[in-house]
Amino acid sequence: MTKIKVLEKPRLSKPLLLVGLPGVGNIGRVAVGYLVSELKAKKFAELHSKWFFPFVVLHDKSVASLLKNELYYYKGKKAGERDMIFLVGDCQSLSPQGHYEVIDVIMDFAEKLGVKEIITVGGLATGELDSAKGLIGAVSDEKVMKKYRKYKIDFNAGEKVGYIVGAAGLMLGIGKERGIEGLCLLGQTSGFPIVTDPKAAESALDVLVKMFGLKIDMGKLEKKVDEMEKFIKKVEGLQMKAVSELAKASKAPSSGEQLRYIG
C-alpha cells in the first residue's frame, strides 16, 4: 500500500509539480532539492510505500527512519512567480508495479491540489566521463515543446534515448492520460548512479531558474551537493546490499532458515 500523510493543507493557485528523485547521476534529486532549500519551501506531506526497499535508515544516535518521498510547497512572492510543489525523496520503487502504484497515488494527490503541469528532472547515461552537453527534453505534447524550446533544450530525445525508465518518464505518460501537461529534463551524465553529477545538476538548475524567473544563490550548490551525496550514497549502498540479500533469500531452502535481511 502507498499512502500520503498530509502535514498541512496549503492554498495554492494552479501550482506546477516539479519532481526530482534519486536516479542516474542523482541530477533531479540534487537540482530540485537545491531549489527546495534555497526557496525555503515548506514541507506539507510525506509519502510512504510498501514498494520501497525493506529497510530503515539509521541516523545519528541510532534513530530509525523509513524511506520516504516528501512534498514541499512554495507560493510565488512576486509578479510572474508561480506557486510550486516539489517532490523529492530517498528512493524510487523497488519494482515496476510499484512505480505505477506510487505514481498513481501522487497524481491523485496532485490533481486535488490543482496541478495541471508537471516537470520531472532525471539523468541520461552517456557512458562518457565528460558529458556536460546540455539537457535532453521529452514532452507529453508538442505544444509543451513549443512553450519551452527557447531555453535551448534538445528535444531529439526519441533518437538519443528511446525510453525513460522510472518516475521521470512514467509521470509524463500517466499525466498525459489525465490531461496534465508534462516536460522531462534529462541531464547528460556518465551513467554511474552512485556517482552524483553536480555539473549536470547545475545545468538543470540554470534552465529551471530561467524558466520561472527564480532568484537563488548558486554559490552554495557545491556544499549542498556534498551534503546530499553522503546521504544518497548511504541509501544506495543499503539498497545494493538489500538487493543482494533478497536475491539470496529467493534461493534459500524453505527450512525455517532465518533471513539476514529481516530485522
Stockholm file with secondary structure:
# STOCKHOLM 1.0

chainA/1-263         MTKIKVLEKPRLSKPLLLVGLPGVGNIGRVAVGYLVSELKAKKFAELHSKWFFPFVVLHDKSVASLLKNELYYYKGKKAGERDMIFLVGDCQSLSPQGHYEVIDVIMDFAEKLGVKEIITVGGLATGELDSAKGLIGAVSDEKVMKKYRKYKIDFNAGEKVGYIVGAAGLMLGIGKERGIEGLCLLGQTSGFPIVTDPKAAESALDVLVKMFGLKIDMGKLEKKVDEMEKFIKKVEGLQMKAVSELAKASKAPSSGEQLRYIG
#=GR chainA/1-263 SS CEEEEESCCCCCSSCEEEEECSCGGGHHHHHHHHHHHHTTCEEEEEEEETTSCSCEEECGGGCEEECCEEEEEECCCSTTCCCEEEEEESCCCSSHHHHHHHHHHHHHHHHHTTCCEEEEEEEEECSCSCCCCCEEEEESSHHHHHHHGGGCCBCCHHHHTSCCCSHHHHHHHHHHHTTCEEEEEEEEECSCTTSCCHHHHHHHHHHHHHHHTCCCCGGGHHHHHHHHHHHHHHHHHHHHHHHHHHHHHHHSCSSSCCCTTCC
#=GC SS_cons         CEEEEESCCCCCSSCEEEEECSCGGGHHHHHHHHHHHHTTCEEEEEEEETTSCSCEEECGGGCEEECCEEEEEECCCSTTCCCEEEEEESCCCSSHHHHHHHHHHHHHHHHHTTCCEEEEEEEEECSCSCCCCCEEEEESSHHHHHHHGGGCCBCCHHHHTSCCCSHHHHHHHHHHHTTCEEEEEEEEECSCTTSCCHHHHHHHHHHHHHHHTCCCCGGGHHHHHHHHHHHHHHHHHHHHHHHHHHHHHHHSCSSSCCCTTCC
//
